[in-house]
Amino acid sequence: MPQSMSKKHPVTLVLEEHLQRYLDDLGDIPPTNVYDMVLSSIEKPMLEVIMRHAQDNQSLAAEYLGLNRNTLRKKLIEYGLLISK
C-alpha cells in the first residue's frame, strides 16, 4: 500500500485519541449515546469555523462543506448559529 494511503488524516487521529481517552476515563461505566455526543461535539465548532472562513456566506460555506445550502441553513438554526426568520 502506498504510504499516502496508509496515513490517517490528522483530524481522524485527534478524534481517535480523544474518544479512546473518554472511553478509558469511563472505566467500568458503559458508554451511552456516543454517536450523538461525537457528532454534536464536532458539528457545531466545524460550522462555526467554516462560517467564519466563508465570512458568513452560506452558499460558499455549503460549498466548502459539500452540503446543500438549505441543509446548512437548517443546521445553523439547529445549533443556534443563525436566527430563524
Phi, psi and omega in degrees: 000132178299147183303323182295333180278338183272345180282138176271148177296142180304325178295321178297317180298316179296315180299313180301315181299313184286326177293319177296320178298317178301313181295319178298319180295333179291334181063238182275356180281125180289137179290151176223149176052036182298319181303307180296321180298313181295314181299314182290330178290331183264320189296313183297308179297327177297315179297319179299314182294315181294320179296320176297315181297325179272008181052045178063018175275106185296322180296317180292317178299318178299321178296315178302319184277345184074031180245158169291143182301321179295324177295316177300314181302317179299317180291322178298318178293317181303321182267007179071025180264356179210130179279124180291135180256000000 
